Amino acid sequence: MTSQLRVMSIYEGFFSGGARALHTTVVAGLHTGGSHHHSVLSIYGAMRRETILQRMEDDASYRSLSAIGVEVRPLGRRIGGGSAARKTFSQSEVATAFAHAERADIILSLKEQPLRLVNLPDFPRKPVIVCLHRSDPENQGSALAEFKTAVADGRVAAAICCAESTRAAYQRAGIPQSLLKVVPNGVDLTRFQPVTGRKRGALRRSLGVPAKGEVVTLAARYDAMKNIPLFLASARRYLEHEPNGHVVMCGAGMTTANVELCGLLNDLFDDEPRFLNRLHLLGIRRDMEAVYAASDVVALTSTSGEAAPLCLIEGAMCGAVPVSTDIGDTAQIVNGIGLITPPEPDAIATTWSEAVDRRAELTPRLLASRERFSHTRMIASYAAVINRAHRELGLRVPQRL
């Protein structure tokens, strides 16, 4: 154990979302690789997000990390994510955080929000790497200010950006370019891969979709940045013009328990409720690879905040044609393997139909692009940034007395 670099990640909490899924893939890959020993400190034990309470113990990322021996340590806070979330930390919480940080050689902050903990005056002086996953730093509450404070205090050794759009946005916001390193998102290709024939038919039937149905899937949490009203308006046009079309929505908040979502559905489909028979709300799924493999199109209608959406990559690696609005690095991600659409319902619905029609043409390109999106390259790049930060800054950061 003494020869391994001890790395502690700090999460705001465990809840459904691409950033946590991706960071968990990184931590798992590095931890099982042998040169690093990873642990996670979670500020909250449960998060109220997207209209539901998500407990740490129920989360897929928590379970996968625990299964491979990554220690996940709760700070002690019970529920976060609400408007009344406390920004200050109790004496007991500070003591717990400090004790765990003292045992680490380097710290990864999943996004910039946990830096309010790192910025406490006596927090152990360990090199910090901030992992950034959005392209709108100004819309993250006080997080950007905390990031700048950590930079000014010399705590930040590097910031890993998942996209070029992320690096550009944070540089414009005042973060030094020298700290910003781009590591493109990747996925586990052994998990996310196409299926054909009877297996694909069985998957589609399990989702309530007939074998000849044409499936457009949105995998996203119910959040303003995902522009769900635009997606639903597009779905209405698509279902109206494609009698074999089906739309699948999965992610946190994508259920009939979400009153706001039900209100949107009622408003948009009030005159044609029969279309709702072909719109499937699946909520949080633990088998996204199966959902994607049963789909013809993986869609995204975000108009802000996105950087390198993981859903487009996962879906494409399972054989679904990615169709997205032009936000963040999406144009680069889908280049040659998918389509970009204007953010307008009729245009989006038409592009979904085009993607379905061209799926046979695009499938060979999707398959040929798989190595480009491999998570092994991503993990190796993370390791290089971590090792360099420890080597260059770890020797220079004074330790707390």
ABEGO torsion letter per residue (X at the ends): XAABBBBBBBBAEBBBEAAAAAAAAAAAAAAAAGABBBBBBBABABBBBGGBBBBAAABAAAAAAAAAGBBBBBAGBABBGBAABBABBBAAAAAAAAAAAAABABBBBBEAAAAAAAABAABBBBBBBBBBABABAAAAEAAAAAAAAAAAAGABABBBBABAAAAAAAAAAGBBAAABBBBBBBBBAAABBBBBEAAAAAAAAAAGBBAABBBBBBBBBBBAAAGAAAAAAAAAAAAAABAABBBBBBEBGBBAABAAAAAAAAAAAAABAAAAAABBBAEBBABAAAAAAABABBBBABABGBABBAAAAAAAAAGBBBBBBBBEAAAAAABGABBBBBBBAAAAAAAAAAAAAAAAAAAAAAAAAAAAABAAAAAAAAAAAAAAAAAAAAAABBBBX
